[in-house]
Amino acid sequence: MNWPIGTGVFASLFILAGCSGSDKGSGQEGAPAMGQSQNFTPGCTRAPACGDCGSCVEQCFCAIQDTARCASICSPPPGTNPPSFPTTSPTTTPTTTPTSTPTSFPTTTPTTTPTTTPTTTPTTVPTTVPTTVPTTVPTTTPPAANTFEISTSKFDIPPGGEVYKCQNFRNPLGRDVAVVVTESFMAPGSHHMFVFNGTSYNADSGAVADCLGVEFHDYIHVAQRPDVQITYPPGIGRSYKGGEGLRVLAHYLNTSSSALSAQVTVRFTYVQPTDVQFLAAQMFLNQGRLIVGPGTSKHSSQFTVPYAIRMLNAVSHMHSRGTHFTATTNTGATIYDGSNWDEPEARAFDPALDIAAGSVITWACDYNNPTAQTLTFGESATQNEMCILNAVFYPTNPGANQGAPLDSNF
């Protein structure tokens, strides 16, 4: 479903430069952010300048200016543990202990694995146990054929500049698949990004171009942090049709005094459609006619769930006058509760949250508008407001409504 102009989610939040030692807030207290990579320095949110605290991807891009390369460095293959990138130096033969900790990012990943470790090869054993094959150690990683990546061209953001950049990508597979992991890597200065999927994007545009920040379509991935991974539970995935292309929309705001170089890389892991039983989809509940007058106020809307679903994650979206967000069901279940407008953390449900057919979801936003102006729905974080619940779910009935989004815009 395509929303008209003015209904884009996460349209124009302002990114805060540097580090923040405060808790950014989340859904429920202690609720983890679904798929959020943990390779970042605690308390840090953004690193527009090299040397500031930030995620592995932010630090890596500052060093080598290549998110595709940083994706390999900072994200392990599916099924393996994430590397603690800058903290531990390569543990291969401490004869040449790196005197300077890895501020210089490895341009070639440490392939100095013990080539012939057995200096005293056990000549009595090799006949029965093929232990002399440590060259094929990477047998723990899944086949690379089940992943693909897309990377935007690089673009610059001038000091104080705010940009929306889009780039289209042809489907590299040409057949239907089920996407089970999506992971995005954004260079420092990023605020949010979407990966839209649709037939109208199935051609390479070749480079990023200016686009509308309020553009919104069905999407297969969304992120508000430099490194975000979403992994679907076993048997669940997102449908990606052979005739659909991909469109990356990236929002960058440079609050620093120097120009920034930016790039976005997105990695997809997929399986055959028959390997999943359920297809997940987006839930996008928007108060598109929002009007916020001066002073304090509360605005709420309701949505009736048409069929039984299981919710996997949820996150809020407000602008700078928003002070509190809640989303609940009529049965008393809390979907989301948070007070952070600029970088809310997604709340993950494990196990998934069951919501019965006919349930009513109420989402509400509290505002404090100290100006004398009435604020309306729109993309500006200072001149407009928003109140949106964004979630991922799948229908509980394997035979109906699989992969169909649930959207509401009023």
C-alpha positions as CSV (number, residue, x, y, z in Angstrom):
1,M,0.0,0.0,0.0
2,N,1.3,3.5,-0.9
3,W,0.5,6.4,1.4
4,P,0.0,9.8,-0.1
5,I,2.4,12.6,0.5
6,G,2.6,13.6,4.1
7,T,2.2,10.2,5.7
8,G,5.8,8.9,5.8
9,V,6.8,7.3,9.1
10,F,10.0,8.5,10.8
11,A,9.8,11.4,8.3
12,S,12.0,14.0,9.9
13,L,13.4,13.3,13.4
14,F,16.5,15.2,14.3
15,I,19.7,13.3,14.9
16,L,21.7,14.3,17.9
17,A,25.4,14.6,17.2
18,G,28.0,13.0,19.5
19,C,27.4,10.8,22.5
20,S,24.7,10.6,25.1
21,G,25.3,8.9,28.4
22,S,21.6,8.9,29.3
23,D,19.3,6.0,28.8
24,K,17.5,6.6,25.5
25,G,14.3,4.9,26.7
26,S,12.5,2.0,25.2
27,G,9.1,0.2,25.2
28,Q,8.7,-1.7,28.4
29,E,11.5,-1.4,30.9
30,G,14.0,-4.1,30.2
31,A,12.5,-5.0,26.9
32,P,15.2,-5.8,24.3
33,A,15.2,-4.1,20.9
34,M,14.4,-6.7,18.3
35,G,17.5,-7.6,16.3
36,Q,19.4,-4.6,17.5
37,S,23.1,-5.2,17.1
38,Q,25.0,-5.1,20.4
39,N,28.4,-4.1,18.9
40,F,28.2,-0.5,20.2
41,T,29.6,1.4,23.2
42,P,27.0,1.6,26.0
43,G,25.4,5.0,26.2
44,C,26.4,6.1,22.7
45,T,23.9,6.9,20.1
46,R,25.4,8.7,17.2
47,A,29.0,9.5,16.0
48,P,28.9,12.0,13.2
49,A,32.6,12.7,13.7
50,C,35.4,10.2,13.6
51,G,36.7,9.4,17.1
52,D,33.4,9.9,18.8
53,C,31.8,6.9,20.5
54,G,29.4,4.9,18.3
55,S,28.7,1.5,16.8
56,C,31.3,-0.7,15.1
57,V,29.9,0.4,11.8
58,E,30.2,4.1,12.6
59,Q,33.9,3.6,13.7
60,C,34.7,1.4,10.8
61,F,33.2,3.8,8.2
62,C,35.1,6.7,9.7
63,A,38.3,4.7,9.0
64,I,37.7,3.2,5.6
65,Q,34.6,5.0,4.2
66,D,33.0,1.8,2.9
67,T,29.8,0.4,4.5
68,A,29.9,-2.8,2.4
69,R,33.4,-3.6,3.7
70,C,32.3,-2.6,7.2
71,A,29.3,-4.9,6.9
72,S,31.8,-7.8,6.6
73,I,34.0,-6.6,9.4
74,C,31.3,-5.6,11.9
75,S,28.7,-8.3,11.2
76,P,29.5,-12.0,11.5
77,P,28.0,-14.7,9.2
78,P,24.5,-15.8,10.2
79,G,24.6,-18.3,13.0
80,T,27.9,-17.1,14.5
81,N,28.5,-14.8,17.5
82,P,29.0,-11.0,16.8
83,P,32.6,-9.8,17.0
84,S,33.7,-7.4,19.6
85,F,35.4,-5.4,16.9
86,P,37.7,-2.8,18.4
87,T,38.1,-4.4,21.8
88,T,40.2,-7.5,21.1
89,S,43.1,-7.6,18.7
90,P,43.6,-10.7,16.6
91,T,44.6,-13.5,18.9
92,T,47.0,-15.1,16.4
93,T,50.6,-15.7,17.6
94,P,51.4,-12.9,20.2
95,T,54.8,-12.6,18.7
96,T,53.8,-9.4,17.0
97,T,51.4,-8.0,19.5
98,P,49.6,-5.0,18.0
99,T,51.0,-2.1,19.9
100,S,48.3,0.2,18.5
101,T,44.9,-1.1,19.3
102,P,42.8,-1.5,16.1
103,T,42.0,2.1,15.4
104,S,43.3,1.1,12.0
105,F,40.5,-1.1,10.7
106,P,41.7,-4.3,9.0
107,T,41.7,-3.6,5.2
108,T,42.0,-7.3,4.8
109,T,40.3,-9.4,7.4
110,P,42.8,-11.4,9.5
111,T,43.4,-14.4,7.2
112,T,46.4,-15.3,9.2
113,T,44.7,-18.4,10.6
114,P,47.1,-21.0,11.7
115,T,48.1,-22.3,8.2
116,T,50.1,-25.3,9.6
117,T,49.4,-25.2,13.3
118,P,50.4,-28.8,13.9
119,T,54.2,-28.2,14.0
120,T,54.3,-31.6,15.8
121,T,51.8,-33.4,13.6
122,P,50.5,-36.5,15.3
123,T,51.7,-39.0,12.8
124,T,49.9,-41.8,14.6
125,V,46.4,-40.3,14.3
126,P,46.0,-38.8,10.8
127,T,45.1,-42.1,9.2
128,T,41.7,-42.2,11.1
129,V,41.0,-38.6,12.0
130,P,41.2,-35.9,9.3
131,T,42.4,-33.2,11.8
132,T,44.9,-31.9,9.3
133,V,42.2,-29.9,7.4
134,P,42.1,-26.7,9.4
135,T,42.1,-24.7,6.2
136,T,38.4,-25.5,5.8
137,V,37.4,-24.2,9.2
138,P,34.6,-21.9,7.9
139,T,32.3,-24.9,7.6
140,T,30.2,-23.4,10.4
141,T,29.0,-20.6,8.2
142,P,25.9,-21.1,6.0
143,P,26.4,-21.0,2.2
144,A,27.0,-17.5,0.9
145,A,24.5,-18.2,-1.9
146,N,21.6,-17.6,0.6
147,T,22.6,-13.9,1.1
148,F,22.9,-10.8,-1.0
149,E,23.8,-7.2,-0.3
150,I,22.9,-3.9,-1.8
151,S,24.9,-0.7,-1.3
152,T,24.0,2.9,-2.2
153,S,26.5,5.1,-3.9
154,K,28.3,7.5,-1.5
155,F,26.9,11.0,-0.9
156,D,27.9,14.0,1.1
157,I,25.9,16.1,3.6
158,P,27.1,19.7,4.1
159,P,27.4,21.1,7.6
160,G,23.9,21.8,9.0
161,G,22.4,20.0,6.0
162,E,19.4,17.6,6.1
163,V,18.9,15.3,3.1
164,Y,16.7,12.5,1.9
165,K,18.3,10.2,-0.7
166,C,16.8,7.3,-2.6
167,Q,18.3,4.6,-4.9
168,N,16.6,1.7,-6.7
169,F,18.0,-1.8,-7.1
170,R,17.0,-4.6,-9.5
171,N,16.1,-7.9,-8.0
172,P,19.3,-10.0,-8.1
173,L,17.5,-13.3,-7.7
174,G,14.6,-13.2,-10.2
175,R,12.6,-15.7,-8.2
176,D,10.3,-15.7,-5.1
177,V,12.1,-16.2,-1.8
178,A,11.3,-15.8,1.9
179,V,13.6,-13.3,3.7
180,V,14.5,-14.4,7.2
181,V,17.2,-11.9,8.2
182,T,17.6,-8.2,7.2
183,E,20.5,-6.1,8.4
184,S,21.4,-2.5,7.6
185,F,24.6,-0.6,8.0
186,M,24.5,3.2,7.8
187,A,27.4,5.6,7.9
188,P,27.7,8.2,10.8
189,G,25.1,10.9,10.6
190,S,22.2,8.6,9.8
191,H,18.8,9.1,11.3
192,H,16.6,6.4,9.6
193,M,16.2,4.4,6.5
194,F,13.6,2.3,4.7
195,V,13.9,-0.5,2.2
196,F,10.8,-0.5,0.1
197,N,9.9,-3.5,-2.1
198,G,7.8,-3.3,-5.2
199,T,7.6,-4.0,-8.9
200,S,8.2,-0.3,-9.8
201,Y,11.7,-0.4,-8.3
202,N,13.0,-3.4,-10.3
203,A,15.7,-1.5,-12.2
204,D,19.0,-0.1,-11.1
205,S,19.0,3.7,-10.8
206,G,22.8,3.6,-10.5
207,A,23.2,6.3,-7.9
208,V,21.4,8.1,-5.1
209,A,19.1,11.0,-5.9
210,D,17.1,13.5,-3.9
211,C,13.7,12.3,-2.9
212,L,10.8,13.2,-0.6
213,G,11.2,12.5,3.1
214,V,7.5,11.7,3.4
215,E,7.6,8.9,0.8
216,F,6.1,5.7,2.1
217,H,5.3,2.3,0.5
218,D,5.3,-1.3,1.6
219,Y,8.7,-2.0,3.1
220,I,10.8,-5.1,4.0
221,H,13.2,-3.3,6.4
222,V,13.3,-0.2,8.5
223,A,16.0,1.1,10.8
224,Q,16.7,4.1,13.0
225,R,20.2,3.1,14.2
226,P,23.5,2.7,12.3
227,D,23.5,-1.1,12.6
228,V,20.2,-2.9,12.9
229,Q,19.5,-6.6,12.4
230,I,16.1,-8.2,12.3
231,T,16.0,-12.0,12.6
232,Y,12.7,-13.7,12.2
233,P,11.8,-16.8,14.3
234,P,12.1,-20.2,12.7
235,G,9.4,-20.9,10.2
236,I,8.6,-17.1,9.7
237,G,9.9,-14.8,7.0
238,R,9.1,-11.9,4.7
239,S,7.9,-12.5,1.2
240,Y,10.2,-11.1,-1.6
241,K,8.8,-11.7,-5.0
242,G,10.9,-12.3,-8.1
243,G,9.5,-9.3,-9.9
244,E,10.0,-6.9,-7.0
245,G,12.9,-4.5,-6.8
246,L,14.2,-2.6,-3.8
247,R,14.3,1.1,-3.0
248,V,16.4,2.5,-0.2
249,L,15.4,5.8,1.3
250,A,17.9,7.3,3.7
251,H,17.4,10.3,5.9
252,Y,20.6,12.1,7.1
253,L,21.0,15.3,9.2
254,N,24.4,16.7,9.7
255,T,24.5,18.8,12.9
256,S,28.4,19.0,12.9
257,S,30.5,21.8,11.5
258,S,32.1,19.7,8.8
259,A,30.8,17.8,5.8
260,L,29.9,14.1,6.2
261,S,30.3,11.3,3.7
262,A,27.5,8.7,3.8
263,Q,26.5,5.4,2.4
264,V,24.0,2.6,3.2
265,T,24.4,-1.1,2.9
266,V,21.7,-3.7,3.4
267,R,22.1,-7.5,3.7
268,F,19.4,-10.0,3.1
269,T,19.4,-13.7,4.1
270,Y,16.7,-15.8,2.4
271,V,15.3,-19.3,2.1
272,Q,12.9,-21.0,-0.2
273,P,9.3,-19.9,0.2
274,T,8.4,-23.5,1.2
275,D,10.9,-23.3,4.1
276,V,8.6,-21.0,6.1
277,Q,5.1,-21.6,7.4
278,F,4.1,-18.0,8.1
279,L,4.8,-14.7,6.3
280,A,5.3,-11.6,8.4
281,A,4.2,-8.1,7.4
282,Q,4.1,-4.5,8.6
283,M,1.5,-2.8,10.8
284,F,1.5,0.9,10.4
285,L,-1.0,2.8,12.4
286,N,-0.9,6.6,11.8
287,Q,-2.8,9.6,13.0
288,G,-2.6,11.4,9.7
289,R,-5.0,14.2,10.6
290,L,-3.3,15.1,13.9
291,I,-3.7,18.6,15.2
292,V,-1.8,19.7,18.3
293,G,-2.8,23.0,19.9
294,P,-0.8,25.1,22.3
295,G,-0.2,23.7,25.8
296,T,-0.5,20.1,26.9
297,S,-2.8,17.6,25.2
298,K,-3.4,13.9,24.5
299,H,-4.5,12.4,21.2
300,S,-5.5,8.8,20.6
301,S,-6.9,6.6,17.8
302,Q,-8.1,3.1,17.6
303,F,-7.7,0.2,15.1
304,T,-9.7,-3.0,15.1
305,V,-7.5,-6.1,14.2
306,P,-9.5,-7.9,11.5
307,Y,-8.0,-11.4,12.1
308,A,-5.9,-13.2,14.7
309,I,-2.2,-12.2,14.6
310,R,1.0,-12.6,16.5
311,M,3.1,-9.5,17.0
312,L,6.9,-9.8,16.8
313,N,8.0,-6.2,17.6
314,A,6.7,-2.7,18.0
315,V,8.0,0.9,18.2
316,S,6.6,4.4,18.5
317,H,7.1,7.5,16.5
318,M,6.6,11.1,17.6
319,H,8.2,14.5,17.0
320,S,9.8,16.9,19.4
321,R,6.7,18.0,21.2
322,G,5.8,14.4,22.0
323,T,6.3,13.5,25.7
324,H,4.8,10.0,26.0
325,F,3.5,7.2,23.8
326,T,1.3,4.3,24.7
327,A,-0.2,1.5,22.7
328,T,-2.5,-1.1,24.4
329,T,-5.2,-3.6,23.5
330,N,-8.7,-3.7,24.8
331,T,-7.8,-6.8,26.7
332,G,-5.2,-4.9,28.8
333,A,-2.0,-6.0,27.0
334,T,0.6,-3.3,26.6
335,I,2.1,-3.2,23.2
336,Y,4.4,-0.2,23.7
337,D,5.1,2.4,26.4
338,G,7.8,5.0,26.1
339,S,8.7,8.7,26.3
340,N,11.6,9.0,23.8
341,W,10.6,10.8,20.6
342,D,14.0,11.0,18.8
343,E,15.3,7.5,19.0
344,P,12.9,5.0,20.5
345,E,13.9,1.4,20.8
346,A,11.8,-1.3,19.3
347,R,10.2,-3.7,21.8
348,A,10.5,-7.3,20.9
349,F,8.0,-10.0,21.9
350,D,9.4,-13.4,22.7
351,P,7.2,-15.3,22.6
352,A,5.2,-13.4,20.1
353,L,2.2,-11.4,21.4
354,D,-1.1,-13.0,20.6
355,I,-3.8,-10.6,19.5
356,A,-7.2,-12.1,18.8
357,A,-9.5,-11.2,15.9
358,G,-11.7,-8.2,16.7
359,S,-9.2,-6.8,19.3
360,V,-9.0,-3.0,19.4
361,I,-5.6,-1.4,19.5
362,T,-5.5,2.1,21.0
363,W,-2.4,4.2,20.5
364,A,-2.0,7.6,22.1
365,C,0.5,10.4,22.3
366,D,0.9,13.1,24.9
367,Y,2.2,16.5,23.8
368,N,3.6,19.7,25.4
369,N,3.4,22.5,22.8
370,P,4.9,25.6,24.4
371,T,4.4,27.7,21.3
372,A,1.4,29.8,20.4
373,Q,1.1,27.9,17.1
374,T,-1.2,24.9,16.3
375,L,0.9,22.0,15.0
376,T,-0.4,19.7,12.3
377,F,0.7,16.3,11.0
378,G,3.9,16.6,8.8
379,E,7.5,15.8,8.4
380,S,9.2,18.6,10.3
381,A,10.3,17.7,13.8
382,T,9.9,21.3,15.0
383,Q,7.0,22.6,13.0
384,N,4.8,19.4,12.8
385,E,3.9,16.4,14.8
386,M,3.3,12.7,14.4
387,C,1.8,9.8,16.4
388,I,2.5,6.4,14.8
389,L,2.6,2.8,15.9
390,N,4.9,0.7,13.7
391,A,5.0,-3.1,14.3
392,V,5.8,-6.4,12.6
393,F,3.4,-9.3,12.9
394,Y,2.2,-12.5,11.2
395,P,-1.3,-14.0,10.9
396,T,-1.9,-17.1,13.1
397,N,-3.8,-18.8,10.3
398,P,-1.2,-20.3,7.9
399,G,-3.7,-20.3,5.0
400,A,-5.0,-16.7,5.1
401,N,-3.7,-13.1,4.9
402,Q,-0.1,-14.2,4.9
403,G,2.3,-11.3,4.1
404,A,-0.6,-8.7,3.9
405,P,0.1,-5.4,5.8
406,L,-2.3,-3.9,8.2
407,D,-2.2,-0.1,7.8
408,S,-4.4,2.7,9.1
409,N,-4.1,6.4,8.2
410,F,-6.7,8.8,9.6
